[in-house]
Amino acid sequence: MERLLDGSLSEAPSFLLARANARSLAQGNAALVPLKLKVRSYAVLALACGPERPSQKELAQFLRLDPSQVVALVDDLEAQGLVERTTDQADRRTKVVVATDIGREREREARAALDEADTIVFRSLTAAERAALAALLRSVALDD
């Protein structure tokens, strides 16, 4: 496949990031099949497990998804008993998404499955290179 990369693509960070993302998503989604999750639904579940108690609007903004996509993801997680929508303590008009006990357990299982998938995707990197890549991606991904 490397022969398909000409000079311009092999030097284009946006293309390389998109290609790496596609590989990572494919491996991650495959690893999550037994848990009835995908990488996107896992992201919602993981955020719902945190202390922030995000609203659907906040989830959509943070994940850069259309709000309707987040509604569908939350609906699916709720149907599986992994999350619930509850009233925000600070604003009773807002619903927040929180993980159930079953959801917290599923998130731990999913995190382990994704760790194994990451080992496959990033097998050509040393531990130090993986840490550096994660730091660089955090810098780009969270620079708002």
Phi and psi in radians as a Rosetta constraint file:
Dihedral C 1 N 2 CA 2 C 2 CIRCULARHARMONIC -1.023 0.35
Dihedral N 2 CA 2 C 2 N 3 CIRCULARHARMONIC -0.479 0.35
Dihedral C 2 N 3 CA 3 C 3 CIRCULARHARMONIC -1.127 0.35
Dihedral N 3 CA 3 C 3 N 4 CIRCULARHARMONIC -0.346 0.35
Dihedral C 3 N 4 CA 4 C 4 CIRCULARHARMONIC -1.341 0.35
Dihedral N 4 CA 4 C 4 N 5 CIRCULARHARMONIC -0.320 0.35
Dihedral C 4 N 5 CA 5 C 5 CIRCULARHARMONIC -1.429 0.35
Dihedral N 5 CA 5 C 5 N 6 CIRCULARHARMONIC 1.983 0.35
Dihedral C 5 N 6 CA 6 C 6 CIRCULARHARMONIC -1.567 0.35
Dihedral N 6 CA 6 C 6 N 7 CIRCULARHARMONIC 3.114 0.35
Dihedral C 6 N 7 CA 7 C 7 CIRCULARHARMONIC -0.957 0.35
Dihedral N 7 CA 7 C 7 N 8 CIRCULARHARMONIC -0.711 0.35
Dihedral C 7 N 8 CA 8 C 8 CIRCULARHARMONIC -1.232 0.35
Dihedral N 8 CA 8 C 8 N 9 CIRCULARHARMONIC -0.708 0.35
Dihedral C 8 N 9 CA 9 C 9 CIRCULARHARMONIC -1.238 0.35
Dihedral N 9 CA 9 C 9 N 10 CIRCULARHARMONIC -0.658 0.35
Dihedral C 9 N 10 CA 10 C 10 CIRCULARHARMONIC -1.199 0.35
Dihedral N 10 CA 10 C 10 N 11 CIRCULARHARMONIC -0.216 0.35
Dihedral C 10 N 11 CA 11 C 11 CIRCULARHARMONIC -1.942 0.35
Dihedral N 11 CA 11 C 11 N 12 CIRCULARHARMONIC 0.057 0.35
Dihedral C 11 N 12 CA 12 C 12 CIRCULARHARMONIC -1.679 0.35
Dihedral N 12 CA 12 C 12 N 13 CIRCULARHARMONIC 1.804 0.35
Dihedral C 12 N 13 CA 13 C 13 CIRCULARHARMONIC -0.947 0.35
Dihedral N 13 CA 13 C 13 N 14 CIRCULARHARMONIC -0.681 0.35
Dihedral C 13 N 14 CA 14 C 14 CIRCULARHARMONIC -1.108 0.35
Dihedral N 14 CA 14 C 14 N 15 CIRCULARHARMONIC -0.739 0.35
Dihedral C 14 N 15 CA 15 C 15 CIRCULARHARMONIC -1.143 0.35
Dihedral N 15 CA 15 C 15 N 16 CIRCULARHARMONIC -0.828 0.35
Dihedral C 15 N 16 CA 16 C 16 CIRCULARHARMONIC -1.088 0.35
Dihedral N 16 CA 16 C 16 N 17 CIRCULARHARMONIC -0.681 0.35
Dihedral C 16 N 17 CA 17 C 17 CIRCULARHARMONIC -1.156 0.35
Dihedral N 17 CA 17 C 17 N 18 CIRCULARHARMONIC -0.727 0.35
Dihedral C 17 N 18 CA 18 C 18 CIRCULARHARMONIC -1.106 0.35
Dihedral N 18 CA 18 C 18 N 19 CIRCULARHARMONIC -0.736 0.35
Dihedral C 18 N 19 CA 19 C 19 CIRCULARHARMONIC -1.157 0.35
Dihedral N 19 CA 19 C 19 N 20 CIRCULARHARMONIC -0.771 0.35
Dihedral C 19 N 20 CA 20 C 20 CIRCULARHARMONIC -1.092 0.35
Dihedral N 20 CA 20 C 20 N 21 CIRCULARHARMONIC -0.697 0.35
Dihedral C 20 N 21 CA 21 C 21 CIRCULARHARMONIC -1.087 0.35
Dihedral N 21 CA 21 C 21 N 22 CIRCULARHARMONIC -0.751 0.35
Dihedral C 21 N 22 CA 22 C 22 CIRCULARHARMONIC -1.080 0.35
Dihedral N 22 CA 22 C 22 N 23 CIRCULARHARMONIC -0.751 0.35
Dihedral C 22 N 23 CA 23 C 23 CIRCULARHARMONIC -1.122 0.35
Dihedral N 23 CA 23 C 23 N 24 CIRCULARHARMONIC -0.774 0.35
Dihedral C 23 N 24 CA 24 C 24 CIRCULARHARMONIC -1.135 0.35
Dihedral N 24 CA 24 C 24 N 25 CIRCULARHARMONIC -0.759 0.35
Dihedral C 24 N 25 CA 25 C 25 CIRCULARHARMONIC -1.095 0.35
Dihedral N 25 CA 25 C 25 N 26 CIRCULARHARMONIC -0.755 0.35
Dihedral C 25 N 26 CA 26 C 26 CIRCULARHARMONIC -1.068 0.35
Dihedral N 26 CA 26 C 26 N 27 CIRCULARHARMONIC -0.810 0.35
Dihedral C 26 N 27 CA 27 C 27 CIRCULARHARMONIC -1.171 0.35
Dihedral N 27 CA 27 C 27 N 28 CIRCULARHARMONIC -0.740 0.35
Dihedral C 27 N 28 CA 28 C 28 CIRCULARHARMONIC -1.134 0.35
Dihedral N 28 CA 28 C 28 N 29 CIRCULARHARMONIC -0.798 0.35
Dihedral C 28 N 29 CA 29 C 29 CIRCULARHARMONIC -1.076 0.35
Dihedral N 29 CA 29 C 29 N 30 CIRCULARHARMONIC -0.697 0.35
Dihedral C 29 N 30 CA 30 C 30 CIRCULARHARMONIC -1.107 0.35
Dihedral N 30 CA 30 C 30 N 31 CIRCULARHARMONIC -0.702 0.35
Dihedral C 30 N 31 CA 31 C 31 CIRCULARHARMONIC -1.170 0.35
Dihedral N 31 CA 31 C 31 N 32 CIRCULARHARMONIC -0.472 0.35
Dihedral C 31 N 32 CA 32 C 32 CIRCULARHARMONIC -1.588 0.35
Dihedral N 32 CA 32 C 32 N 33 CIRCULARHARMONIC -0.138 0.35
Dihedral C 32 N 33 CA 33 C 33 CIRCULARHARMONIC -0.910 0.35
Dihedral N 33 CA 33 C 33 N 34 CIRCULARHARMONIC -0.828 0.35
Dihedral C 33 N 34 CA 34 C 34 CIRCULARHARMONIC -1.075 0.35
Dihedral N 34 CA 34 C 34 N 35 CIRCULARHARMONIC -0.374 0.35
Dihedral C 34 N 35 CA 35 C 35 CIRCULARHARMONIC -1.693 0.35
Dihedral N 35 CA 35 C 35 N 36 CIRCULARHARMONIC 0.066 0.35
Dihedral C 35 N 36 CA 36 C 36 CIRCULARHARMONIC 1.028 0.35
Dihedral N 36 CA 36 C 36 N 37 CIRCULARHARMONIC 0.705 0.35
Dihedral C 36 N 37 CA 37 C 37 CIRCULARHARMONIC -2.274 0.35
Dihedral N 37 CA 37 C 37 N 38 CIRCULARHARMONIC 2.880 0.35
Dihedral C 37 N 38 CA 38 C 38 CIRCULARHARMONIC -2.230 0.35
Dihedral N 38 CA 38 C 38 N 39 CIRCULARHARMONIC 2.980 0.35
Dihedral C 38 N 39 CA 39 C 39 CIRCULARHARMONIC -1.008 0.35
Dihedral N 39 CA 39 C 39 N 40 CIRCULARHARMONIC -0.734 0.35
Dihedral C 39 N 40 CA 40 C 40 CIRCULARHARMONIC -1.128 0.35
Dihedral N 40 CA 40 C 40 N 41 CIRCULARHARMONIC -0.778 0.35
Dihedral C 40 N 41 CA 41 C 41 CIRCULARHARMONIC -1.191 0.35
Dihedral N 41 CA 41 C 41 N 42 CIRCULARHARMONIC -0.584 0.35
Dihedral C 41 N 42 CA 42 C 42 CIRCULARHARMONIC -1.075 0.35
Dihedral N 42 CA 42 C 42 N 43 CIRCULARHARMONIC -0.733 0.35
Dihedral C 42 N 43 CA 43 C 43 CIRCULARHARMONIC -1.037 0.35
Dihedral N 43 CA 43 C 43 N 44 CIRCULARHARMONIC -0.763 0.35
Dihedral C 43 N 44 CA 44 C 44 CIRCULARHARMONIC -1.110 0.35
Dihedral N 44 CA 44 C 44 N 45 CIRCULARHARMONIC -0.799 0.35
Dihedral C 44 N 45 CA 45 C 45 CIRCULARHARMONIC -1.074 0.35
Dihedral N 45 CA 45 C 45 N 46 CIRCULARHARMONIC -0.785 0.35
Dihedral C 45 N 46 CA 46 C 46 CIRCULARHARMONIC -1.068 0.35
Dihedral N 46 CA 46 C 46 N 47 CIRCULARHARMONIC -0.737 0.35
Dihedral C 46 N 47 CA 47 C 47 CIRCULARHARMONIC -1.167 0.35
Dihedral N 47 CA 47 C 47 N 48 CIRCULARHARMONIC -0.619 0.35
Dihedral C 47 N 48 CA 48 C 48 CIRCULARHARMONIC -1.209 0.35
Dihedral N 48 CA 48 C 48 N 49 CIRCULARHARMONIC -0.388 0.35
Dihedral C 48 N 49 CA 49 C 49 CIRCULARHARMONIC -1.386 0.35
Dihedral N 49 CA 49 C 49 N 50 CIRCULARHARMONIC -0.286 0.35
Dihedral C 49 N 50 CA 50 C 50 CIRCULARHARMONIC -1.374 0.35
Dihedral N 50 CA 50 C 50 N 51 CIRCULARHARMONIC 3.019 0.35
Dihedral C 50 N 51 CA 51 C 51 CIRCULARHARMONIC -1.375 0.35
Dihedral N 51 CA 51 C 51 N 52 CIRCULARHARMONIC -0.139 0.35
Dihedral C 51 N 52 CA 52 C 52 CIRCULARHARMONIC -1.289 0.35
Dihedral N 52 CA 52 C 52 N 53 CIRCULARHARMONIC -0.404 0.35
Dihedral C 52 N 53 CA 53 C 53 CIRCULARHARMONIC 0.917 0.35
Dihedral N 53 CA 53 C 53 N 54 CIRCULARHARMONIC 1.155 0.35
Dihedral C 53 N 54 CA 54 C 54 CIRCULARHARMONIC -1.265 0.35
Dihedral N 54 CA 54 C 54 N 55 CIRCULARHARMONIC 2.585 0.35
Dihedral C 54 N 55 CA 55 C 55 CIRCULARHARMONIC -1.445 0.35
Dihedral N 55 CA 55 C 55 N 56 CIRCULARHARMONIC 2.906 0.35
Dihedral C 55 N 56 CA 56 C 56 CIRCULARHARMONIC -1.074 0.35
Dihedral N 56 CA 56 C 56 N 57 CIRCULARHARMONIC -0.644 0.35
Dihedral C 56 N 57 CA 57 C 57 CIRCULARHARMONIC -1.088 0.35
Dihedral N 57 CA 57 C 57 N 58 CIRCULARHARMONIC -0.783 0.35
Dihedral C 57 N 58 CA 58 C 58 CIRCULARHARMONIC -1.118 0.35
Dihedral N 58 CA 58 C 58 N 59 CIRCULARHARMONIC -0.687 0.35
Dihedral C 58 N 59 CA 59 C 59 CIRCULARHARMONIC -1.061 0.35
Dihedral N 59 CA 59 C 59 N 60 CIRCULARHARMONIC -0.800 0.35
Dihedral C 59 N 60 CA 60 C 60 CIRCULARHARMONIC -1.067 0.35
Dihedral N 60 CA 60 C 60 N 61 CIRCULARHARMONIC -0.757 0.35
Dihedral C 60 N 61 CA 61 C 61 CIRCULARHARMONIC -1.154 0.35
Dihedral N 61 CA 61 C 61 N 62 CIRCULARHARMONIC -0.808 0.35
Dihedral C 61 N 62 CA 62 C 62 CIRCULARHARMONIC -1.154 0.35
Dihedral N 62 CA 62 C 62 N 63 CIRCULARHARMONIC -0.742 0.35
Dihedral C 62 N 63 CA 63 C 63 CIRCULARHARMONIC -1.488 0.35
Dihedral N 63 CA 63 C 63 N 64 CIRCULARHARMONIC -0.076 0.35
Dihedral C 63 N 64 CA 64 C 64 CIRCULARHARMONIC 0.992 0.35
Dihedral N 64 CA 64 C 64 N 65 CIRCULARHARMONIC 0.840 0.35
Dihedral C 64 N 65 CA 65 C 65 CIRCULARHARMONIC -2.054 0.35
Dihedral N 65 CA 65 C 65 N 66 CIRCULARHARMONIC 2.726 0.35
Dihedral C 65 N 66 CA 66 C 66 CIRCULARHARMONIC -1.134 0.35
Dihedral N 66 CA 66 C 66 N 67 CIRCULARHARMONIC 2.443 0.35
Dihedral C 66 N 67 CA 67 C 67 CIRCULARHARMONIC -0.936 0.35
Dihedral N 67 CA 67 C 67 N 68 CIRCULARHARMONIC -0.604 0.35
Dihedral C 67 N 68 CA 68 C 68 CIRCULARHARMONIC -1.135 0.35
Dihedral N 68 CA 68 C 68 N 69 CIRCULARHARMONIC -0.557 0.35
Dihedral C 68 N 69 CA 69 C 69 CIRCULARHARMONIC -1.173 0.35
Dihedral N 69 CA 69 C 69 N 70 CIRCULARHARMONIC -0.694 0.35
Dihedral C 69 N 70 CA 70 C 70 CIRCULARHARMONIC -1.169 0.35
Dihedral N 70 CA 70 C 70 N 71 CIRCULARHARMONIC -0.711 0.35
Dihedral C 70 N 71 CA 71 C 71 CIRCULARHARMONIC -0.997 0.35
Dihedral N 71 CA 71 C 71 N 72 CIRCULARHARMONIC -0.796 0.35
Dihedral C 71 N 72 CA 72 C 72 CIRCULARHARMONIC -1.120 0.35
Dihedral N 72 CA 72 C 72 N 73 CIRCULARHARMONIC -0.727 0.35
Dihedral C 72 N 73 CA 73 C 73 CIRCULARHARMONIC -1.119 0.35
Dihedral N 73 CA 73 C 73 N 74 CIRCULARHARMONIC -0.787 0.35
Dihedral C 73 N 74 CA 74 C 74 CIRCULARHARMONIC -1.152 0.35
Dihedral N 74 CA 74 C 74 N 75 CIRCULARHARMONIC -0.711 0.35
Dihedral C 74 N 75 CA 75 C 75 CIRCULARHARMONIC -0.988 0.35
Dihedral N 75 CA 75 C 75 N 76 CIRCULARHARMONIC -0.790 0.35
Dihedral C 75 N 76 CA 76 C 76 CIRCULARHARMONIC -1.129 0.35
Dihedral N 76 CA 76 C 76 N 77 CIRCULARHARMONIC -0.793 0.35
Dihedral C 76 N 77 CA 77 C 77 CIRCULARHARMONIC -1.117 0.35
Dihedral N 77 CA 77 C 77 N 78 CIRCULARHARMONIC -0.657 0.35
Dihedral C 77 N 78 CA 78 C 78 CIRCULARHARMONIC -1.175 0.35
Dihedral N 78 CA 78 C 78 N 79 CIRCULARHARMONIC -0.708 0.35
Dihedral C 78 N 79 CA 79 C 79 CIRCULARHARMONIC -1.097 0.35
Dihedral N 79 CA 79 C 79 N 80 CIRCULARHARMONIC -0.511 0.35
Dihedral C 79 N 80 CA 80 C 80 CIRCULARHARMONIC -1.472 0.35
Dihedral N 80 CA 80 C 80 N 81 CIRCULARHARMONIC -0.069 0.35
Dihedral C 80 N 81 CA 81 C 81 CIRCULARHARMONIC 1.367 0.35
Dihedral N 81 CA 81 C 81 N 82 CIRCULARHARMONIC 0.355 0.35
Dihedral C 81 N 82 CA 82 C 82 CIRCULARHARMONIC -1.631 0.35
Dihedral N 82 CA 82 C 82 N 83 CIRCULARHARMONIC -0.466 0.35
Dihedral C 82 N 83 CA 83 C 83 CIRCULARHARMONIC -2.413 0.35
Dihedral N 83 CA 83 C 83 N 84 CIRCULARHARMONIC 2.892 0.35
Dihedral C 83 N 84 CA 84 C 84 CIRCULARHARMONIC -2.481 0.35
Dihedral N 84 CA 84 C 84 N 85 CIRCULARHARMONIC 2.668 0.35
Dihedral C 84 N 85 CA 85 C 85 CIRCULARHARMONIC -1.643 0.35
Dihedral N 85 CA 85 C 85 N 86 CIRCULARHARMONIC 2.230 0.35
Dihedral C 85 N 86 CA 86 C 86 CIRCULARHARMONIC -2.270 0.35
Dihedral N 86 CA 86 C 86 N 87 CIRCULARHARMONIC 2.873 0.35
Dihedral C 86 N 87 CA 87 C 87 CIRCULARHARMONIC -1.285 0.35
Dihedral N 87 CA 87 C 87 N 88 CIRCULARHARMONIC 2.346 0.35
Dihedral C 87 N 88 CA 88 C 88 CIRCULARHARMONIC -1.178 0.35
Dihedral N 88 CA 88 C 88 N 89 CIRCULARHARMONIC 2.274 0.35
Dihedral C 88 N 89 CA 89 C 89 CIRCULARHARMONIC -1.156 0.35
Dihedral N 89 CA 89 C 89 N 90 CIRCULARHARMONIC -0.495 0.35
Dihedral C 89 N 90 CA 90 C 90 CIRCULARHARMONIC -1.492 0.35
Dihedral N 90 CA 90 C 90 N 91 CIRCULARHARMONIC -0.453 0.35
Dihedral C 90 N 91 CA 91 C 91 CIRCULARHARMONIC -2.554 0.35
Dihedral N 91 CA 91 C 91 N 92 CIRCULARHARMONIC 1.754 0.35
Dihedral C 91 N 92 CA 92 C 92 CIRCULARHARMONIC -1.088 0.35
Dihedral N 92 CA 92 C 92 N 93 CIRCULARHARMONIC -0.235 0.35
Dihedral C 92 N 93 CA 93 C 93 CIRCULARHARMONIC -1.411 0.35
Dihedral N 93 CA 93 C 93 N 94 CIRCULARHARMONIC -0.268 0.35
Dihedral C 93 N 94 CA 94 C 94 CIRCULARHARMONIC -1.792 0.35
Dihedral N 94 CA 94 C 94 N 95 CIRCULARHARMONIC 2.403 0.35
Dihedral C 94 N 95 CA 95 C 95 CIRCULARHARMONIC -1.736 0.35
Dihedral N 95 CA 95 C 95 N 96 CIRCULARHARMONIC 2.383 0.35
Dihedral C 95 N 96 CA 96 C 96 CIRCULARHARMONIC -1.956 0.35
Dihedral N 96 CA 96 C 96 N 97 CIRCULARHARMONIC 2.775 0.35
Dihedral C 96 N 97 CA 97 C 97 CIRCULARHARMONIC -1.887 0.35
Dihedral N 97 CA 97 C 97 N 98 CIRCULARHARMONIC 2.114 0.35
Dihedral C 97 N 98 CA 98 C 98 CIRCULARHARMONIC -2.232 0.35
Dihedral N 98 CA 98 C 98 N 99 CIRCULARHARMONIC 2.564 0.35
Dihedral C 98 N 99 CA 99 C 99 CIRCULARHARMONIC -1.350 0.35
Dihedral N 99 CA 99 C 99 N 100 CIRCULARHARMONIC 2.555 0.35
Dihedral C 99 N 100 CA 100 C 100 CIRCULARHARMONIC -1.489 0.35
Dihedral N 100 CA 100 C 100 N 101 CIRCULARHARMONIC 3.040 0.35
Dihedral C 100 N 101 CA 101 C 101 CIRCULARHARMONIC -1.056 0.35
Dihedral N 101 CA 101 C 101 N 102 CIRCULARHARMONIC -0.720 0.35
Dihedral C 101 N 102 CA 102 C 102 CIRCULARHARMONIC -1.096 0.35
Dihedral N 102 CA 102 C 102 N 103 CIRCULARHARMONIC -0.698 0.35
Dihedral C 102 N 103 CA 103 C 103 CIRCULARHARMONIC -1.097 0.35
Dihedral N 103 CA 103 C 103 N 104 CIRCULARHARMONIC -0.692 0.35
Dihedral C 103 N 104 CA 104 C 104 CIRCULARHARMONIC -1.134 0.35
Dihedral N 104 CA 104 C 104 N 105 CIRCULARHARMONIC -0.696 0.35
Dihedral C 104 N 105 CA 105 C 105 CIRCULARHARMONIC -1.161 0.35
Dihedral N 105 CA 105 C 105 N 106 CIRCULARHARMONIC -0.762 0.35
Dihedral C 105 N 106 CA 106 C 106 CIRCULARHARMONIC -1.098 0.35
Dihedral N 106 CA 106 C 106 N 107 CIRCULARHARMONIC -0.652 0.35
Dihedral C 106 N 107 CA 107 C 107 CIRCULARHARMONIC -1.091 0.35
Dihedral N 107 CA 107 C 107 N 108 CIRCULARHARMONIC -0.717 0.35
Dihedral C 107 N 108 CA 108 C 108 CIRCULARHARMONIC -1.109 0.35
Dihedral N 108 CA 108 C 108 N 109 CIRCULARHARMONIC -0.748 0.35
Dihedral C 108 N 109 CA 109 C 109 CIRCULARHARMONIC -1.113 0.35
Dihedral N 109 CA 109 C 109 N 110 CIRCULARHARMONIC -0.733 0.35
Dihedral C 109 N 110 CA 110 C 110 CIRCULARHARMONIC -1.159 0.35
Dihedral N 110 CA 110 C 110 N 111 CIRCULARHARMONIC -0.707 0.35
Dihedral C 110 N 111 CA 111 C 111 CIRCULARHARMONIC -1.044 0.35
Dihedral N 111 CA 111 C 111 N 112 CIRCULARHARMONIC -0.737 0.35
Dihedral C 111 N 112 CA 112 C 112 CIRCULARHARMONIC -1.121 0.35
Dihedral N 112 CA 112 C 112 N 113 CIRCULARHARMONIC -0.729 0.35
Dihedral C 112 N 113 CA 113 C 113 CIRCULARHARMONIC -1.119 0.35
Dihedral N 113 CA 113 C 113 N 114 CIRCULARHARMONIC -0.701 0.35
Dihedral C 113 N 114 CA 114 C 114 CIRCULARHARMONIC -1.228 0.35
Dihedral N 114 CA 114 C 114 N 115 CIRCULARHARMONIC -0.570 0.35
Dihedral C 114 N 115 CA 115 C 115 CIRCULARHARMONIC -1.070 0.35
Dihedral N 115 CA 115 C 115 N 116 CIRCULARHARMONIC -0.732 0.35
Dihedral C 115 N 116 CA 116 C 116 CIRCULARHARMONIC -1.138 0.35
Dihedral N 116 CA 116 C 116 N 117 CIRCULARHARMONIC -0.725 0.35
Dihedral C 116 N 117 CA 117 C 117 CIRCULARHARMONIC -1.098 0.35
Dihedral N 117 CA 117 C 117 N 118 CIRCULARHARMONIC -0.723 0.35
Dihedral C 117 N 118 CA 118 C 118 CIRCULARHARMONIC -1.090 0.35
Dihedral N 118 CA 118 C 118 N 119 CIRCULARHARMONIC -0.639 0.35
Dihedral C 118 N 119 CA 119 C 119 CIRCULARHARMONIC -1.045 0.35
Dihedral N 119 CA 119 C 119 N 120 CIRCULARHARMONIC -0.674 0.35
Dihedral C 119 N 120 CA 120 C 120 CIRCULARHARMONIC -1.237 0.35
Dihedral N 120 CA 120 C 120 N 121 CIRCULARHARMONIC -0.857 0.35
Dihedral C 120 N 121 CA 121 C 121 CIRCULARHARMONIC -1.093 0.35
Dihedral N 121 CA 121 C 121 N 122 CIRCULARHARMONIC -0.703 0.35
Dihedral C 121 N 122 CA 122 C 122 CIRCULARHARMONIC -1.809 0.35
Dihedral N 122 CA 122 C 122 N 123 CIRCULARHARMONIC 0.419 0.35
Dihedral C 122 N 123 CA 123 C 123 CIRCULARHARMONIC -1.070 0.35
Dihedral N 123 CA 123 C 123 N 124 CIRCULARHARMONIC -0.421 0.35
Dihedral C 123 N 124 CA 124 C 124 CIRCULARHARMONIC -1.420 0.35
Dihedral N 124 CA 124 C 124 N 125 CIRCULARHARMONIC -0.071 0.35
Dihedral C 124 N 125 CA 125 C 125 CIRCULARHARMONIC -1.790 0.35
Dihedral N 125 CA 125 C 125 N 126 CIRCULARHARMONIC 2.550 0.35
Dihedral C 125 N 126 CA 126 C 126 CIRCULARHARMONIC -1.312 0.35
Dihedral N 126 CA 126 C 126 N 127 CIRCULARHARMONIC 2.951 0.35
Dihedral C 126 N 127 CA 127 C 127 CIRCULARHARMONIC -1.040 0.35
Dihedral N 127 CA 127 C 127 N 128 CIRCULARHARMONIC -0.714 0.35
Dihedral C 127 N 128 CA 128 C 128 CIRCULARHARMONIC -1.144 0.35
Dihedral N 128 CA 128 C 128 N 129 CIRCULARHARMONIC -0.710 0.35
Dihedral C 128 N 129 CA 129 C 129 CIRCULARHARMONIC -1.148 0.35
Dihedral N 129 CA 129 C 129 N 130 CIRCULARHARMONIC -0.683 0.35
Dihedral C 129 N 130 CA 130 C 130 CIRCULARHARMONIC -1.093 0.35
Dihedral N 130 CA 130 C 130 N 131 CIRCULARHARMONIC -0.753 0.35
Dihedral C 130 N 131 CA 131 C 131 CIRCULARHARMONIC -1.114 0.35
Dihedral N 131 CA 131 C 131 N 132 CIRCULARHARMONIC -0.731 0.35
Dihedral C 131 N 132 CA 132 C 132 CIRCULARHARMONIC -1.146 0.35
Dihedral N 132 CA 132 C 132 N 133 CIRCULARHARMONIC -0.750 0.35
Dihedral C 132 N 133 CA 133 C 133 CIRCULARHARMONIC -1.059 0.35
Dihedral N 133 CA 133 C 133 N 134 CIRCULARHARMONIC -0.792 0.35
Dihedral C 133 N 134 CA 134 C 134 CIRCULARHARMONIC -1.044 0.35
Dihedral N 134 CA 134 C 134 N 135 CIRCULARHARMONIC -0.725 0.35
Dihedral C 134 N 135 CA 135 C 135 CIRCULARHARMONIC -1.124 0.35
Dihedral N 135 CA 135 C 135 N 136 CIRCULARHARMONIC -0.766 0.35
Dihedral C 135 N 136 CA 136 C 136 CIRCULARHARMONIC -1.123 0.35
Dihedral N 136 CA 136 C 136 N 137 CIRCULARHARMONIC -0.769 0.35
Dihedral C 136 N 137 CA 137 C 137 CIRCULARHARMONIC -1.133 0.35
Dihedral N 137 CA 137 C 137 N 138 CIRCULARHARMONIC -0.676 0.35
Dihedral C 137 N 138 CA 138 C 138 CIRCULARHARMONIC -1.032 0.35
Dihedral N 138 CA 138 C 138 N 139 CIRCULARHARMONIC -0.755 0.35
Dihedral C 138 N 139 CA 139 C 139 CIRCULARHARMONIC -1.055 0.35
Dihedral N 139 CA 139 C 139 N 140 CIRCULARHARMONIC -0.760 0.35
Dihedral C 139 N 140 CA 140 C 140 CIRCULARHARMONIC -1.299 0.35
Dihedral N 140 CA 140 C 140 N 141 CIRCULARHARMONIC -0.791 0.35
Dihedral C 140 N 141 CA 141 C 141 CIRCULARHARMONIC -1.206 0.35
Dihedral N 141 CA 141 C 141 N 142 CIRCULARHARMONIC -0.522 0.35
Dihedral C 141 N 142 CA 142 C 142 CIRCULARHARMONIC -1.872 0.35
Dihedral N 142 CA 142 C 142 N 143 CIRCULARHARMONIC 0.235 0.35
Dihedral C 142 N 143 CA 143 C 143 CIRCULARHARMONIC -1.541 0.35
Dihedral N 143 CA 143 C 143 N 144 CIRCULARHARMONIC 1.430 0.35
